[in-house]
Amino acid sequence: MNTGAITVADNLPGKDGSHRTQLFCEYLNKSAGSKLYLDAEILASVRGTRSQVNVLIADYLHQTQYIENIESALEICDKICCISGQVQDLGKIG
């Protein structure tokens, strides 16, 4: 799952990590009629304890040319993993 999330994160459209995350969240909300948002508090926690497994996965994906930028992919993946909402909103996406 992390491999796919990191790869998707690196390939999302947008000018930077924040813009890419915003566009992705807007896409989910529009597609599912939900009200998801980036939870800044959870993101701060995630940033404080970056997963070394994800760093190794991103390095491998970069070496095998599936992603272009390790840091950007990890930043965006962290943000995507911190998208929150009500249970009903998350259910609409499924």
Disulfide bonds with the S-S distance in Angstrom:
none
